[in-house]
């Protein structure tokens, strides 16, 4: 098994069938926009978050419009989809979205990764939120 095959296996393990970023009835169950607050504190302080269920992890980024294709290509390598949300001044507001089961370590790693990517491309990472389906009544 080559390196590419192993990487593809990792991406496939992160994918969760059934839940997509477009699944109806998603609600925000956790959000982290304050860099001072640890991701573990965000998740532990979010009573609506179901730790064992998959969630849509959505990073909020501001990127130069001429770098969106580059960002999308980089993010796609790890299973993220880049979605345009409009323009804020000279920067495009985008969401990098992926379905995965959340834990504090991976949220922190991805937050750091998004900050590095945004800085490298001349933008900014604002934070992230997580969405899960509304629990049936």
Phi and psi in radians as a Rosetta constraint file:
Dihedral C 1 N 2 CA 2 C 2 CIRCULARHARMONIC -1.445 0.35
Dihedral N 2 CA 2 C 2 N 3 CIRCULARHARMONIC 3.017 0.35
Dihedral C 2 N 3 CA 3 C 3 CIRCULARHARMONIC -1.046 0.35
Dihedral N 3 CA 3 C 3 N 4 CIRCULARHARMONIC -0.752 0.35
Dihedral C 3 N 4 CA 4 C 4 CIRCULARHARMONIC -1.081 0.35
Dihedral N 4 CA 4 C 4 N 5 CIRCULARHARMONIC -0.724 0.35
Dihedral C 4 N 5 CA 5 C 5 CIRCULARHARMONIC -1.091 0.35
Dihedral N 5 CA 5 C 5 N 6 CIRCULARHARMONIC -0.706 0.35
Dihedral C 5 N 6 CA 6 C 6 CIRCULARHARMONIC -1.151 0.35
Dihedral N 6 CA 6 C 6 N 7 CIRCULARHARMONIC -0.701 0.35
Dihedral C 6 N 7 CA 7 C 7 CIRCULARHARMONIC -1.126 0.35
Dihedral N 7 CA 7 C 7 N 8 CIRCULARHARMONIC -0.735 0.35
Dihedral C 7 N 8 CA 8 C 8 CIRCULARHARMONIC -1.114 0.35
Dihedral N 8 CA 8 C 8 N 9 CIRCULARHARMONIC -0.643 0.35
Dihedral C 8 N 9 CA 9 C 9 CIRCULARHARMONIC -1.098 0.35
Dihedral N 9 CA 9 C 9 N 10 CIRCULARHARMONIC -0.694 0.35
Dihedral C 9 N 10 CA 10 C 10 CIRCULARHARMONIC -1.091 0.35
Dihedral N 10 CA 10 C 10 N 11 CIRCULARHARMONIC -0.758 0.35
Dihedral C 10 N 11 CA 11 C 11 CIRCULARHARMONIC -1.110 0.35
Dihedral N 11 CA 11 C 11 N 12 CIRCULARHARMONIC -0.757 0.35
Dihedral C 11 N 12 CA 12 C 12 CIRCULARHARMONIC -1.106 0.35
Dihedral N 12 CA 12 C 12 N 13 CIRCULARHARMONIC -0.617 0.35
Dihedral C 12 N 13 CA 13 C 13 CIRCULARHARMONIC -1.157 0.35
Dihedral N 13 CA 13 C 13 N 14 CIRCULARHARMONIC -0.495 0.35
Dihedral C 13 N 14 CA 14 C 14 CIRCULARHARMONIC -1.341 0.35
Dihedral N 14 CA 14 C 14 N 15 CIRCULARHARMONIC -0.436 0.35
Dihedral C 14 N 15 CA 15 C 15 CIRCULARHARMONIC -1.267 0.35
Dihedral N 15 CA 15 C 15 N 16 CIRCULARHARMONIC 2.478 0.35
Dihedral C 15 N 16 CA 16 C 16 CIRCULARHARMONIC -2.178 0.35
Dihedral N 16 CA 16 C 16 N 17 CIRCULARHARMONIC 1.999 0.35
Dihedral C 16 N 17 CA 17 C 17 CIRCULARHARMONIC -1.128 0.35
Dihedral N 17 CA 17 C 17 N 18 CIRCULARHARMONIC 2.531 0.35
Dihedral C 17 N 18 CA 18 C 18 CIRCULARHARMONIC 1.754 0.35
Dihedral N 18 CA 18 C 18 N 19 CIRCULARHARMONIC -0.760 0.35
Dihedral C 18 N 19 CA 19 C 19 CIRCULARHARMONIC -1.711 0.35
Dihedral N 19 CA 19 C 19 N 20 CIRCULARHARMONIC 2.300 0.35
Dihedral C 19 N 20 CA 20 C 20 CIRCULARHARMONIC -2.330 0.35
Dihedral N 20 CA 20 C 20 N 21 CIRCULARHARMONIC 2.956 0.35
Dihedral C 20 N 21 CA 21 C 21 CIRCULARHARMONIC -1.133 0.35
Dihedral N 21 CA 21 C 21 N 22 CIRCULARHARMONIC -0.278 0.35
Dihedral C 21 N 22 CA 22 C 22 CIRCULARHARMONIC -1.817 0.35
Dihedral N 22 CA 22 C 22 N 23 CIRCULARHARMONIC 0.130 0.35
Dihedral C 22 N 23 CA 23 C 23 CIRCULARHARMONIC -1.062 0.35
Dihedral N 23 CA 23 C 23 N 24 CIRCULARHARMONIC 2.239 0.35
Dihedral C 23 N 24 CA 24 C 24 CIRCULARHARMONIC -1.117 0.35
Dihedral N 24 CA 24 C 24 N 25 CIRCULARHARMONIC 2.619 0.35
Dihedral C 24 N 25 CA 25 C 25 CIRCULARHARMONIC 1.442 0.35
Dihedral N 25 CA 25 C 25 N 26 CIRCULARHARMONIC 0.241 0.35
Dihedral C 25 N 26 CA 26 C 26 CIRCULARHARMONIC -1.268 0.35
Dihedral N 26 CA 26 C 26 N 27 CIRCULARHARMONIC 2.503 0.35
Dihedral C 26 N 27 CA 27 C 27 CIRCULARHARMONIC -2.355 0.35
Dihedral N 27 CA 27 C 27 N 28 CIRCULARHARMONIC 2.667 0.35
Dihedral C 27 N 28 CA 28 C 28 CIRCULARHARMONIC -1.262 0.35
Dihedral N 28 CA 28 C 28 N 29 CIRCULARHARMONIC 2.184 0.35
Dihedral C 28 N 29 CA 29 C 29 CIRCULARHARMONIC -1.955 0.35
Dihedral N 29 CA 29 C 29 N 30 CIRCULARHARMONIC -0.250 0.35
Dihedral C 29 N 30 CA 30 C 30 CIRCULARHARMONIC -2.765 0.35
Dihedral N 30 CA 30 C 30 N 31 CIRCULARHARMONIC 2.555 0.35
Dihedral C 30 N 31 CA 31 C 31 CIRCULARHARMONIC -2.610 0.35
Dihedral N 31 CA 31 C 31 N 32 CIRCULARHARMONIC 2.469 0.35
Dihedral C 31 N 32 CA 32 C 32 CIRCULARHARMONIC -2.336 0.35
Dihedral N 32 CA 32 C 32 N 33 CIRCULARHARMONIC 1.702 0.35
Dihedral C 32 N 33 CA 33 C 33 CIRCULARHARMONIC -2.056 0.35
Dihedral N 33 CA 33 C 33 N 34 CIRCULARHARMONIC -0.028 0.35
Dihedral C 33 N 34 CA 34 C 34 CIRCULARHARMONIC -1.842 0.35
Dihedral N 34 CA 34 C 34 N 35 CIRCULARHARMONIC 1.961 0.35
Dihedral C 34 N 35 CA 35 C 35 CIRCULARHARMONIC -1.141 0.35
Dihedral N 35 CA 35 C 35 N 36 CIRCULARHARMONIC -0.260 0.35
Dihedral C 35 N 36 CA 36 C 36 CIRCULARHARMONIC -1.360 0.35
Dihedral N 36 CA 36 C 36 N 37 CIRCULARHARMONIC -0.441 0.35
Dihedral C 36 N 37 CA 37 C 37 CIRCULARHARMONIC -1.563 0.35
Dihedral N 37 CA 37 C 37 N 38 CIRCULARHARMONIC 2.159 0.35
Dihedral C 37 N 38 CA 38 C 38 CIRCULARHARMONIC -1.147 0.35
Dihedral N 38 CA 38 C 38 N 39 CIRCULARHARMONIC 2.579 0.35
Dihedral C 38 N 39 CA 39 C 39 CIRCULARHARMONIC -1.084 0.35
Dihedral N 39 CA 39 C 39 N 40 CIRCULARHARMONIC -0.589 0.35
Dihedral C 39 N 40 CA 40 C 40 CIRCULARHARMONIC -1.101 0.35
Dihedral N 40 CA 40 C 40 N 41 CIRCULARHARMONIC -0.671 0.35
Dihedral C 40 N 41 CA 41 C 41 CIRCULARHARMONIC -1.202 0.35
Dihedral N 41 CA 41 C 41 N 42 CIRCULARHARMONIC -0.654 0.35
Dihedral C 41 N 42 CA 42 C 42 CIRCULARHARMONIC -1.078 0.35
Dihedral N 42 CA 42 C 42 N 43 CIRCULARHARMONIC -0.860 0.35
Dihedral C 42 N 43 CA 43 C 43 CIRCULARHARMONIC -1.171 0.35
Dihedral N 43 CA 43 C 43 N 44 CIRCULARHARMONIC -0.769 0.35
Dihedral C 43 N 44 CA 44 C 44 CIRCULARHARMONIC -1.183 0.35
Dihedral N 44 CA 44 C 44 N 45 CIRCULARHARMONIC -0.429 0.35
Dihedral C 44 N 45 CA 45 C 45 CIRCULARHARMONIC -1.622 0.35
Dihedral N 45 CA 45 C 45 N 46 CIRCULARHARMONIC 0.222 0.35
Dihedral C 45 N 46 CA 46 C 46 CIRCULARHARMONIC -1.948 0.35
Dihedral N 46 CA 46 C 46 N 47 CIRCULARHARMONIC 1.629 0.35
Dihedral C 46 N 47 CA 47 C 47 CIRCULARHARMONIC -1.135 0.35
Dihedral N 47 CA 47 C 47 N 48 CIRCULARHARMONIC -0.400 0.35
Dihedral C 47 N 48 CA 48 C 48 CIRCULARHARMONIC -1.415 0.35
Dihedral N 48 CA 48 C 48 N 49 CIRCULARHARMONIC -0.285 0.35
Dihedral C 48 N 49 CA 49 C 49 CIRCULARHARMONIC -1.278 0.35
Dihedral N 49 CA 49 C 49 N 50 CIRCULARHARMONIC 2.291 0.35
Dihedral C 49 N 50 CA 50 C 50 CIRCULARHARMONIC -1.808 0.35
Dihedral N 50 CA 50 C 50 N 51 CIRCULARHARMONIC 1.892 0.35
Dihedral C 50 N 51 CA 51 C 51 CIRCULARHARMONIC -1.131 0.35
Dihedral N 51 CA 51 C 51 N 52 CIRCULARHARMONIC -0.428 0.35
Dihedral C 51 N 52 CA 52 C 52 CIRCULARHARMONIC -1.653 0.35
Dihedral N 52 CA 52 C 52 N 53 CIRCULARHARMONIC -0.102 0.35
Dihedral C 52 N 53 CA 53 C 53 CIRCULARHARMONIC -1.760 0.35
Dihedral N 53 CA 53 C 53 N 54 CIRCULARHARMONIC 2.605 0.35
Dihedral C 53 N 54 CA 54 C 54 CIRCULARHARMONIC -1.140 0.35
Dihedral N 54 CA 54 C 54 N 55 CIRCULARHARMONIC 2.688 0.35
Dihedral C 54 N 55 CA 55 C 55 CIRCULARHARMONIC -2.433 0.35
Dihedral N 55 CA 55 C 55 N 56 CIRCULARHARMONIC 2.786 0.35
Dihedral C 55 N 56 CA 56 C 56 CIRCULARHARMONIC -1.584 0.35
Dihedral N 56 CA 56 C 56 N 57 CIRCULARHARMONIC 1.988 0.35
Dihedral C 56 N 57 CA 57 C 57 CIRCULARHARMONIC -1.564 0.35
Dihedral N 57 CA 57 C 57 N 58 CIRCULARHARMONIC 2.131 0.35
Dihedral C 57 N 58 CA 58 C 58 CIRCULARHARMONIC -2.190 0.35
Dihedral N 58 CA 58 C 58 N 59 CIRCULARHARMONIC 1.939 0.35
Dihedral C 58 N 59 CA 59 C 59 CIRCULARHARMONIC -1.597 0.35
Dihedral N 59 CA 59 C 59 N 60 CIRCULARHARMONIC 2.338 0.35
Dihedral C 59 N 60 CA 60 C 60 CIRCULARHARMONIC -1.727 0.35
Dihedral N 60 CA 60 C 60 N 61 CIRCULARHARMONIC 2.068 0.35
Dihedral C 60 N 61 CA 61 C 61 CIRCULARHARMONIC -2.218 0.35
Dihedral N 61 CA 61 C 61 N 62 CIRCULARHARMONIC 2.628 0.35
Dihedral C 61 N 62 CA 62 C 62 CIRCULARHARMONIC -1.994 0.35
Dihedral N 62 CA 62 C 62 N 63 CIRCULARHARMONIC 2.120 0.35
Dihedral C 62 N 63 CA 63 C 63 CIRCULARHARMONIC -2.351 0.35
Dihedral N 63 CA 63 C 63 N 64 CIRCULARHARMONIC 2.630 0.35
Dihedral C 63 N 64 CA 64 C 64 CIRCULARHARMONIC -1.092 0.35
Dihedral N 64 CA 64 C 64 N 65 CIRCULARHARMONIC 2.344 0.35
Dihedral C 64 N 65 CA 65 C 65 CIRCULARHARMONIC -0.977 0.35
Dihedral N 65 CA 65 C 65 N 66 CIRCULARHARMONIC -0.569 0.35
Dihedral C 65 N 66 CA 66 C 66 CIRCULARHARMONIC -1.352 0.35
Dihedral N 66 CA 66 C 66 N 67 CIRCULARHARMONIC -0.034 0.35
Dihedral C 66 N 67 CA 67 C 67 CIRCULARHARMONIC -1.957 0.35
Dihedral N 67 CA 67 C 67 N 68 CIRCULARHARMONIC 0.083 0.35
Dihedral C 67 N 68 CA 68 C 68 CIRCULARHARMONIC -1.119 0.35
Dihedral N 68 CA 68 C 68 N 69 CIRCULARHARMONIC -0.716 0.35
Dihedral C 68 N 69 CA 69 C 69 CIRCULARHARMONIC -1.113 0.35
Dihedral N 69 CA 69 C 69 N 70 CIRCULARHARMONIC -0.708 0.35
Dihedral C 69 N 70 CA 70 C 70 CIRCULARHARMONIC -1.108 0.35
Dihedral N 70 CA 70 C 70 N 71 CIRCULARHARMONIC -0.787 0.35
Dihedral C 70 N 71 CA 71 C 71 CIRCULARHARMONIC -1.075 0.35
Dihedral N 71 CA 71 C 71 N 72 CIRCULARHARMONIC -0.771 0.35
Dihedral C 71 N 72 CA 72 C 72 CIRCULARHARMONIC -1.064 0.35
Dihedral N 72 CA 72 C 72 N 73 CIRCULARHARMONIC -0.715 0.35
Dihedral C 72 N 73 CA 73 C 73 CIRCULARHARMONIC -1.151 0.35
Dihedral N 73 CA 73 C 73 N 74 CIRCULARHARMONIC -0.735 0.35
Dihedral C 73 N 74 CA 74 C 74 CIRCULARHARMONIC -1.134 0.35
Dihedral N 74 CA 74 C 74 N 75 CIRCULARHARMONIC -0.818 0.35
Dihedral C 74 N 75 CA 75 C 75 CIRCULARHARMONIC -1.190 0.35
Dihedral N 75 CA 75 C 75 N 76 CIRCULARHARMONIC -0.576 0.35
Dihedral C 75 N 76 CA 76 C 76 CIRCULARHARMONIC -1.097 0.35
Dihedral N 76 CA 76 C 76 N 77 CIRCULARHARMONIC -0.469 0.35
Dihedral C 76 N 77 CA 77 C 77 CIRCULARHARMONIC -1.068 0.35
Dihedral N 77 CA 77 C 77 N 78 CIRCULARHARMONIC -0.452 0.35
Dihedral C 77 N 78 CA 78 C 78 CIRCULARHARMONIC -1.929 0.35
Dihedral N 78 CA 78 C 78 N 79 CIRCULARHARMONIC 0.362 0.35
Dihedral C 78 N 79 CA 79 C 79 CIRCULARHARMONIC 1.454 0.35
Dihedral N 79 CA 79 C 79 N 80 CIRCULARHARMONIC 0.186 0.35
Dihedral C 79 N 80 CA 80 C 80 CIRCULARHARMONIC -1.535 0.35
Dihedral N 80 CA 80 C 80 N 81 CIRCULARHARMONIC 2.592 0.35
Dihedral C 80 N 81 CA 81 C 81 CIRCULARHARMONIC -1.973 0.35
Dihedral N 81 CA 81 C 81 N 82 CIRCULARHARMONIC 2.326 0.35
Dihedral C 81 N 82 CA 82 C 82 CIRCULARHARMONIC -1.669 0.35
Dihedral N 82 CA 82 C 82 N 83 CIRCULARHARMONIC 2.192 0.35
Dihedral C 82 N 83 CA 83 C 83 CIRCULARHARMONIC -2.118 0.35
Dihedral N 83 CA 83 C 83 N 84 CIRCULARHARMONIC 2.178 0.35
Dihedral C 83 N 84 CA 84 C 84 CIRCULARHARMONIC -1.293 0.35
Dihedral N 84 CA 84 C 84 N 85 CIRCULARHARMONIC 2.339 0.35
Dihedral C 84 N 85 CA 85 C 85 CIRCULARHARMONIC -2.050 0.35
Dihedral N 85 CA 85 C 85 N 86 CIRCULARHARMONIC 0.035 0.35
Dihedral C 85 N 86 CA 86 C 86 CIRCULARHARMONIC 2.158 0.35
Dihedral N 86 CA 86 C 86 N 87 CIRCULARHARMONIC -2.849 0.35
Dihedral C 86 N 87 CA 87 C 87 CIRCULARHARMONIC -2.152 0.35
Dihedral N 87 CA 87 C 87 N 88 CIRCULARHARMONIC 2.446 0.35
Dihedral C 87 N 88 CA 88 C 88 CIRCULARHARMONIC -2.243 0.35
Dihedral N 88 CA 88 C 88 N 89 CIRCULARHARMONIC 1.719 0.35
Dihedral C 88 N 89 CA 89 C 89 CIRCULARHARMONIC 1.188 0.35
Dihedral N 89 CA 89 C 89 N 90 CIRCULARHARMONIC -2.166 0.35
Dihedral C 89 N 90 CA 90 C 90 CIRCULARHARMONIC -1.649 0.35
Dihedral N 90 CA 90 C 90 N 91 CIRCULARHARMONIC -0.022 0.35
Dihedral C 90 N 91 CA 91 C 91 CIRCULARHARMONIC -1.945 0.35
Dihedral N 91 CA 91 C 91 N 92 CIRCULARHARMONIC 2.616 0.35
Dihedral C 91 N 92 CA 92 C 92 CIRCULARHARMONIC -1.528 0.35
Dihedral N 92 CA 92 C 92 N 93 CIRCULARHARMONIC 2.350 0.35
Dihedral C 92 N 93 CA 93 C 93 CIRCULARHARMONIC -1.500 0.35
Dihedral N 93 CA 93 C 93 N 94 CIRCULARHARMONIC 2.183 0.35
Dihedral C 93 N 94 CA 94 C 94 CIRCULARHARMONIC -2.367 0.35
Dihedral N 94 CA 94 C 94 N 95 CIRCULARHARMONIC 2.769 0.35
Dihedral C 94 N 95 CA 95 C 95 CIRCULARHARMONIC -2.037 0.35
Dihedral N 95 CA 95 C 95 N 96 CIRCULARHARMONIC 2.329 0.35
Dihedral C 95 N 96 CA 96 C 96 CIRCULARHARMONIC -1.771 0.35
Dihedral N 96 CA 96 C 96 N 97 CIRCULARHARMONIC 2.046 0.35
Dihedral C 96 N 97 CA 97 C 97 CIRCULARHARMONIC -2.114 0.35
Dihedral N 97 CA 97 C 97 N 98 CIRCULARHARMONIC 2.532 0.35
Dihedral C 97 N 98 CA 98 C 98 CIRCULARHARMONIC -2.742 0.35
Dihedral N 98 CA 98 C 98 N 99 CIRCULARHARMONIC 2.552 0.35
Dihedral C 98 N 99 CA 99 C 99 CIRCULARHARMONIC -1.649 0.35
Dihedral N 99 CA 99 C 99 N 100 CIRCULARHARMONIC 2.282 0.35
Dihedral C 99 N 100 CA 100 C 100 CIRCULARHARMONIC -2.861 0.35
Dihedral N 100 CA 100 C 100 N 101 CIRCULARHARMONIC 2.875 0.35
Dihedral C 100 N 101 CA 101 C 101 CIRCULARHARMONIC -1.434 0.35
Dihedral N 101 CA 101 C 101 N 102 CIRCULARHARMONIC 2.227 0.35
Dihedral C 101 N 102 CA 102 C 102 CIRCULARHARMONIC -1.524 0.35
Dihedral N 102 CA 102 C 102 N 103 CIRCULARHARMONIC 2.525 0.35
Dihedral C 102 N 103 CA 103 C 103 CIRCULARHARMONIC -2.556 0.35
Dihedral N 103 CA 103 C 103 N 104 CIRCULARHARMONIC 2.796 0.35
Dihedral C 103 N 104 CA 104 C 104 CIRCULARHARMONIC -1.067 0.35
Dihedral N 104 CA 104 C 104 N 105 CIRCULARHARMONIC -0.712 0.35
Dihedral C 104 N 105 CA 105 C 105 CIRCULARHARMONIC -1.067 0.35
Dihedral N 105 CA 105 C 105 N 106 CIRCULARHARMONIC -0.858 0.35
Dihedral C 105 N 106 CA 106 C 106 CIRCULARHARMONIC -1.219 0.35
Dihedral N 106 CA 106 C 106 N 107 CIRCULARHARMONIC -0.593 0.35
Dihedral C 106 N 107 CA 107 C 107 CIRCULARHARMONIC -1.096 0.35
Dihedral N 107 CA 107 C 107 N 108 CIRCULARHARMONIC -0.750 0.35
Dihedral C 107 N 108 CA 108 C 108 CIRCULARHARMONIC -1.144 0.35
Dihedral N 108 CA 108 C 108 N 109 CIRCULARHARMONIC -0.741 0.35
Dihedral C 108 N 109 CA 109 C 109 CIRCULARHARMONIC -1.090 0.35
Dihedral N 109 CA 109 C 109 N 110 CIRCULARHARMONIC -0.770 0.35
Dihedral C 109 N 110 CA 110 C 110 CIRCULARHARMONIC -1.223 0.35
Dihedral N 110 CA 110 C 110 N 111 CIRCULARHARMONIC -0.626 0.35
Dihedral C 110 N 111 CA 111 C 111 CIRCULARHARMONIC -1.068 0.35
Dihedral N 111 CA 111 C 111 N 112 CIRCULARHARMONIC -0.790 0.35
Dihedral C 111 N 112 CA 112 C 112 CIRCULARHARMONIC -1.118 0.35
Dihedral N 112 CA 112 C 112 N 113 CIRCULARHARMONIC -0.741 0.35
Dihedral C 112 N 113 CA 113 C 113 CIRCULARHARMONIC -1.087 0.35
Dihedral N 113 CA 113 C 113 N 114 CIRCULARHARMONIC -0.758 0.35
Dihedral C 113 N 114 CA 114 C 114 CIRCULARHARMONIC -1.136 0.35
Dihedral N 114 CA 114 C 114 N 115 CIRCULARHARMONIC -0.677 0.35
Dihedral C 114 N 115 CA 115 C 115 CIRCULARHARMONIC -1.091 0.35
Dihedral N 115 CA 115 C 115 N 116 CIRCULARHARMONIC -0.761 0.35
Dihedral C 115 N 116 CA 116 C 116 CIRCULARHARMONIC -1.120 0.35
Dihedral N 116 CA 116 C 116 N 117 CIRCULARHARMONIC -0.765 0.35
Dihedral C 116 N 117 CA 117 C 117 CIRCULARHARMONIC -1.101 0.35
Dihedral N 117 CA 117 C 117 N 118 CIRCULARHARMONIC -0.824 0.35
Dihedral C 117 N 118 CA 118 C 118 CIRCULARHARMONIC -1.077 0.35
Dihedral N 118 CA 118 C 118 N 119 CIRCULARHARMONIC -0.759 0.35
Dihedral C 118 N 119 CA 119 C 119 CIRCULARHARMONIC -1.100 0.35
Dihedral N 119 CA 119 C 119 N 120 CIRCULARHARMONIC -0.763 0.35
Dihedral C 119 N 120 CA 120 C 120 CIRCULARHARMONIC -1.064 0.35
Dihedral N 120 CA 120 C 120 N 121 CIRCULARHARMONIC -0.567 0.35
Dihedral C 120 N 121 CA 121 C 121 CIRCULARHARMONIC -1.617 0.35
Dihedral N 121 CA 121 C 121 N 122 CIRCULARHARMONIC 0.007 0.35
Dihedral C 121 N 122 CA 122 C 122 CIRCULARHARMONIC 1.539 0.35
Dihedral N 122 CA 122 C 122 N 123 CIRCULARHARMONIC 0.455 0.35
Dihedral C 122 N 123 CA 123 C 123 CIRCULARHARMONIC -2.193 0.35
Dihedral N 123 CA 123 C 123 N 124 CIRCULARHARMONIC -2.648 0.35
Dihedral C 123 N 124 CA 124 C 124 CIRCULARHARMONIC -2.609 0.35
Dihedral N 124 CA 124 C 124 N 125 CIRCULARHARMONIC 2.519 0.35
Dihedral C 124 N 125 CA 125 C 125 CIRCULARHARMONIC -1.775 0.35
Dihedral N 125 CA 125 C 125 N 126 CIRCULARHARMONIC 2.079 0.35
Dihedral C 125 N 126 CA 126 C 126 CIRCULARHARMONIC -1.479 0.35
Dihedral N 126 CA 126 C 126 N 127 CIRCULARHARMONIC -0.566 0.35
Dihedral C 126 N 127 CA 127 C 127 CIRCULARHARMONIC 2.663 0.35
Dihedral N 127 CA 127 C 127 N 128 CIRCULARHARMONIC -2.918 0.35
Dihedral C 127 N 128 CA 128 C 128 CIRCULARHARMONIC -2.460 0.35
Dihedral N 128 CA 128 C 128 N 129 CIRCULARHARMONIC 2.799 0.35
Dihedral C 128 N 129 CA 129 C 129 CIRCULARHARMONIC -2.429 0.35
Dihedral N 129 CA 129 C 129 N 130 CIRCULARHARMONIC 2.868 0.35
Dihedral C 129 N 130 CA 130 C 130 CIRCULARHARMONIC -2.201 0.35
Dihedral N 130 CA 130 C 130 N 131 CIRCULARHARMONIC 2.420 0.35
Dihedral C 130 N 131 CA 131 C 131 CIRCULARHARMONIC -2.139 0.35
Dihedral N 131 CA 131 C 131 N 132 CIRCULARHARMONIC 2.421 0.35
Dihedral C 131 N 132 CA 132 C 132 CIRCULARHARMONIC -2.365 0.35
Dihedral N 132 CA 132 C 132 N 133 CIRCULARHARMONIC 2.748 0.35
Dihedral C 132 N 133 CA 133 C 133 CIRCULARHARMONIC -1.076 0.35
Dihedral N 133 CA 133 C 133 N 134 CIRCULARHARMONIC 2.550 0.35
Dihedral C 133 N 134 CA 134 C 134 CIRCULARHARMONIC -1.139 0.35
Dihedral N 134 CA 134 C 134 N 135 CIRCULARHARMONIC 2.347 0.35
Dihedral C 134 N 135 CA 135 C 135 CIRCULARHARMONIC -1.149 0.35
Dihedral N 135 CA 135 C 135 N 136 CIRCULARHARMONIC 2.392 0.35
Dihedral C 135 N 136 CA 136 C 136 CIRCULARHARMONIC -1.111 0.35
Dihedral N 136 CA 136 C 136 N 137 CIRCULARHARMONIC 2.509 0.35
